[in-house]
């Protein structure tokens, strides 16, 4: 099984499975080779993506977080600049 957080050149890539419309925003475990993130925002007009990015930026501050792929699907990949793989893993699952 592939790891959900890995080096991608000069950035770290994080593979997510995002579930919109949850009761609260939080990491809830794994789904295959991705970390599962439930967000309270609905899946309309980019609200779930914004909620996901806000949550990740809060948890991974002061790192820079950007959506790389998966704008309209649940399988998403974000890039993180400024933190090591181990630190990202600890902050999201610890």
Buried (B, 14 or more C-beta within 10 A) or exposed (E): EEEBBEEEEEBBBBBBBBBBEBEEBEBEEEBEEBBBBBBBBEBEEEBBBEBBBBBBBEEBEEBEBEBBEBEEEBBBBBBBEBBEBEBBBEBBEE
